[in-house]
Amino acid sequence: MRDLPRDIDADVVIEISRLLDDAAHTVTVAIHGLVKHIRDVTQTRLSDQAIEELIVEMASTRGLSMIFEKPAA
């Protein structure tokens, strides 16, 4: 795993970890859905892209399948 940036938000990392552990019982992880959920439950200055990168890295480490499609506008 890479070194985390100085401005990383530990609450975001913990929430992602919790969600991915729960998602291990599903078929795939919807990346954009998780970013939205993280935004809803935490207050962070991380960009959506930074959150997405953390989710992808943490999900790939767990060997989880991922969906990258954005929901319809």
C-alpha positions in Angstrom: 0.0 0.0 0.0 1.2 3.5 -0.8 2.1 6.2 1.7 -1.0 8.3 2.5 -0.9 12.0 1.9 -0.5 14.4 4.8 -4.1 15.7 4.4 -5.7 12.3 4.5 -8.8 12.0 6.7 -8.6 9.1 9.0 -12.4 9.1 9.4 -12.8 8.6 5.6 -10.3 5.7 5.6 -12.2 4.1 8.5 -15.6 4.5 6.9 -14.3 3.1 3.5 -12.8 0.2 5.4 -16.1 -0.5 7.1 -18.1 -0.2 3.9 -15.8 -2.5 2.0 -15.8 -5.1 4.7 -19.6 -5.1 4.5 -19.4 -5.1 0.7 -17.3 -8.3 0.7 -20.6 -10.2 0.8 -21.9 -8.6 -2.4 -21.0 -9.2 -6.1 -19.4 -5.8 -6.9 -18.6 -2.4 -5.3 -20.2 0.6 -6.9 -17.4 3.2 -6.6 -19.5 6.3 -7.2 -22.2 5.2 -4.7 -19.5 4.8 -2.0 -18.1 8.2 -2.7 -21.6 9.7 -2.3 -22.1 7.7 0.9 -18.8 8.9 2.3 -19.8 12.5 1.5 -23.1 12.0 3.3 -21.7 10.5 6.5 -18.3 12.4 6.9 -17.1 15.9 6.6 -13.9 16.0 4.7 -11.9 18.3 2.6 -10.8 15.4 0.3 -11.9 15.7 -3.3 -14.2 13.1 -4.8 -11.2 11.9 -6.9 -9.1 11.4 -3.8 -11.9 9.5 -2.1 -12.4 7.4 -5.2 -8.7 6.6 -5.4 -8.7 5.4 -1.8 -11.8 3.2 -2.4 -10.3 1.7 -5.5 -7.0 1.0 -3.8 -8.6 -0.5 -0.7 -11.1 -2.6 -2.7 -8.4 -3.9 -5.0 -6.3 -4.9 -2.0 -9.3 -6.9 -0.8 -9.8 -8.5 -4.2 -13.3 -7.0 -4.6 -14.9 -6.4 -8.0 -15.7 -2.8 -8.8 -18.2 -0.8 -11.0 -17.1 2.6 -12.2 -20.2 3.8 -14.0 -21.6 7.1 -12.9 -25.3 7.1 -12.1 -27.6 8.7 -14.7 -28.0 12.5 -14.2 
